[in-house]
């Protein structure tokens, strides 16, 4: 019998899709082993959107907590919220008799981990990015094991017991749709190459601006676009697509993103950890445009893991121009041999068993 059977795992995974989706994947894997799960999420809109369709899972909302600089006057507000979150977690864990606590990253994981540690529960942190943020460097102090998505990341937790597990895929992505199923679901044409453009769960304003200027050239080249804009620019980009009627499909958010990966000949994305490993699983060649203001420039480090072996191209946002953006993309997508090589390399970087590896690590610490 599995050590997970009957054991209650708390997963703190709120705030971003990069924390939430892998957390849900682990929850599903834990349940299959006979365990019980409570997921702690934030009050953000992205959490509400991303948890739709998971009525069989138990969620508890927690206040979002971001740590300001130590000298900031906002530190007093942070400490107040943190204290409230800590006692809420401590009381909740006692009530449900939690057996272990896993934090998926960010300061929303800190209070649950501290509470779990003080209650004597096994505690774990998962870091999906190549370079950990200051939140997880702090969180690792309260964790028995640090689970990392990339080998590159392990040495960045000095003194911690690290295990390379990869970053789990959300459950809906595991069963890959066919190309035909994806095209039908998204309303795209079967005789045209498809570019998938996605700026992360919140969107990417600069990428959206570049796409808006590039659509006429894509249409002229016979390329269709699936553009997941994020909520901020959705209305503006919808109007642009209406003006370029043969351009493809636009959406603010796509829960069923497996269909997007299934149809994509090329992806244009930021370099978030979750989307990167999802692209690897589906073998989608990518142009990665790291968010230049990400903490510790971790997206550039993520992108380098995929660009170094040739699975992706890394383009700096500061070097992109409306005059050349579309031309460079069209040149790449029309180079069949290079695209096929990128696809094979991307597939070699996939870690499809990450959810099970995370559960194995947690089980090993349970009596």
N, C-alpha and C positions, 0 to 999 in steps of 0.2 A: 504493500500500500504506500502511496505517495505521502511524504511528510507534509504536503500541502493540505491533505484531506482534513476538512473541518477547521482549518486554521484561517484566522481573519487577518487579511492584509489591508493596511491603509496605504493608499497611493495619493500623495500630494502632487497634483499635476496641472494646476490652473495657470491662467495668464496668457499663454500663447499656444498656438497649434503645435509648435515644436515640443512642448511639454505634454500637452493634452492627448494628442493622438497616440504616441508611444505608451502613455499611461493606460489608455483604454486597451491597447493591444496586450499589455501585460495582464490587465484585469481579466480579459477573456481567457488568456492562457492559464491563469491561476484558477479560474472557475472550472476549466476543463479538468484540472487535477483534483477537483473536489473541494477546493477552498472557497472562502467567502471574501468579498472585496467591498471596501468603501473608498470612493474617489473624492478627494477634496479639490474643488475647483474654485475659480474666482467669480466675481460678479460682473466680469466683462462680457460684452456682447458676443465676442468670439467664442467664449465658452458655451453660451446658450446655443449658438448656431452649431457648434461642433458636436454637442451632446445630443442633438436631435436624432431620433432613431435608436437610441440606446436605453429604452425604457426598462429593460431587464437588468440594468446596472443601477447601483445606488450611489447618488451624488449628494454631497454636502457642500454648500457654498461658504466660502471663507472670504474675509476682506482682503483685497489686494494690498500687498505691502512692498514698497520699494525703498531700499535704504538710501537716504541722501548722504552727502559727504559729512564726515564727522563734525566739521565746523559749521554746518548749515543749521539755521534755527529750526528747520523742519525735522531735525533729529528728535526733538521732544515729541512731536506728533507720531513719528515712526515708533518710538519706544512705547508710547501709549497703546497704539494699535497692536504692536507685537505682543505686549503683555496680555491684552484681551484675547488675541488669537491663541497664545500659549495656554491660557487657562481653559479656553473653549476646547482646545485639542485634548488637554489633559483629562478633563471631565468626560469628553466624548470617548476617548480611548478606554477609560475605566468602564464606562457604561456598556460599550459593545464588546469589552474584553479582547481588545486587539492583540494579535500575536507578533506582528512585525509592522514596520513603517518604512515606506520607500518614498523618497523625494525625487521628483523628476527634474528639479532645477529651479533657479530663481529664489527670491526671498520669501515667496509664498510657501516654500518647502521648509524654511528655517524653524518656524514655531512648531510644526508637527514633528520635526526631527528632534528638537530639544525636548519636547514633551515625551516622545517615545523613549529617548535615551534616559531621561530621569525616572521613567517608569520601569526601566530595566528591560525594554523590548529590543530585539535585534533591529538595527536601523541601517538603511542603505541609501546611497545617493547615486543617481544615474546622470552622467554628463555626456550629452550627445555631440557636442562640438569638439573640434580639434584643440581649442584653447579654452579652458574653463574660465567662467566669469568669477567675479569676486564673491557672488552669492554662493556658488558651489564650493569655492575654496573655503568659505566659512562653514558651509553645510557639512563638508567632509570631516570637520572636527567632531561632529556628533554622529558619525556613521562608522559602523564596524567594517563595511566594505564600500568601496567606490567602484561603480560599474561604468565603464567608458565605451563610447561608440567606436573610437579609433585608437589603434596602437600608439599613434603619435601623442595622444593625450596623457597616457599613463604616467610618464615621468613628471608631469606637471602637478602631481599630487604627492610631493615628497613626504615620506613617512607613512603614507596611507597604504592600506592593502587594496590593490586595484585588480580588477578582473576585466578583460576585454570581452564584452558581450555583443558589440554592435548596438544599433538602435532599432528597436522593434518597429515593424510595419503595422499600421492600423489594420484590423481584421478584414475590412472590406477589400483591401488591396491584394490579399493573398491569392484569391482565385482570380486569375487574369481573364478579363473579357477578351473575346476575339476582336479583330479589327472591324469586322462587320457589325458586331454588337455595339462597339464604340461609336462608329459612324452613324448608326441608326439612332442611338440614344442622344447624340449631340446634334443631329440634323446636319451633318457634314457630307460633302461630296466624295465618292469613292475614287474618282479619277484625278484628284489633286493632292499634292503633298501638303502636309499639315504641320504648322508650327504651333506649339503650345506655349503660351506666355503666362507666367504666374509670378507675381511679386511677393508671395507669402500671404499669410492669412489676413494681414492688414493692407495688402497691396503695396505698390511701389510707384510713387508719383513720377519720378524721372523716367522710369521704363515706360509708363503709360504715355507720357509726352512723346517719347521717341516712336512708339507704336502708332500713335495718332498721325504723325507726319509720314509714316512709312506705309500705311495701308494701301494707298494708290499704287505704289511700286509692287507690293505683294500681289495685288489683284492682276496687274499687268503681266507679272511673271507666272501666273497660274497657280499661285500658292494661296491656301486658305489658312486662316488664323483662328485658333481657339484662345480667347483672351479672358483670363480670370483677373479682374481688375482690382478686387478689394472694394469695400463699401464706399470709400471716399470719392472715387472717380467714376463710379459705375454709370451715373446718369450722363456725364460728359462723354464717356467713351461709347455709350449706347448711341448717342447722337452721331458720333463719328462713324460708327459702323452702319448706321442708316444712310449716311451719305456715301458709303462705299459698300453697296448692297451685296456684292459678290465676295466680300472680305472673309466671311465666316460667321463665327458665333461669339457673343460676349456674355459674361456672367460676372456677378459681383463675388460670388463664393460658390464653390462646387463641392458638396459633400461627396458626390460620386466621382471623385477624381480619378478612380481607376479607369474610367472610360477615356479620360483625357490622356493618360499615359498609354493606353492601348492604341490610340490613333496617331500619336505624335511621331513624326519623323525627326523632329528636332525640338528641343525645349529651350526657352529663354527664361532664366530664373535668377533669383538671388542665390545665395549659397547657404541657406539654412540647412541644418543637419538632417532634419526629417525628409524634406523634399529631395535632398541629395541621395539619401539611401533608397528612397522610393524610385527615383530615376534609375539607380543601379539595378534594382530588382526587375524593372521593366526593360532594361537595356536601352534607354533613350539617350542618344547623344545630346549634349547640352552646351549652351553658352551660359556661363555663370558670371553674373555681374554682382559682386559682393556689395552689400550695403556698407558704404564707406564710414558710417558713424556707429557701426556695431561695436559693442564693448570689446576692448583689446584687439579690435580688427579681426575677430575670430572667424568672420565669414571668408576673409581672404585665405586664412589657414585651411578652412574647410574646402574651398575651391581648389587650392593647391593639391590636395590629396587626389582630386579627380583630374585636374589638368596635367599634373606631372606625368602620369602614364599615358595620357592622350585620350582619356574618356570624355573630356570636356575642354572647352576653350574658356579661359578666364579673361574677361574684358573689364578694365577699370572704368567706373562710371565717369570719372573726370575726363576720360579720353574719348567719350562717345559724342558723336555729332549727328544732327538730323540729316546732314548732307550725305553721310556715308553709311549710316546704320543699316538701312535696308539693303544696300548693295553688298555689304559684307555678309549679311545673313543669306541672301539669295545665292551668292557665290558658294557658300559652305553647303547649303542644302542641295545644290545641284551637283556637287562633287560626290557621286555615288560611292566610289571606292573609299574615299576618306571617311564618309559617313558610316559605311559598313564597318570599317576598322574601329571607329570610335564606339560603335554599338557593341562590338565584341569585347572591347576593353572595359566598357561600363558594366557589362554583365559579369565580368570576372571580379568586380569589386563588391558584388552583392553578398549580403549575409542574411539569408532567408530565415535562419533559425534563432534570431536574436531574442524573441520573446521567451522561447524555451530556455535559452542560456541564462537570461535574467532570473527566471523562476528557479532554475537549478541552483544558482548562487544563493538565492534566498532560502530555499529548502535546506541547503547544506548547513545553515546556521540555526535551523529550528530543531528542537529536541523532540 
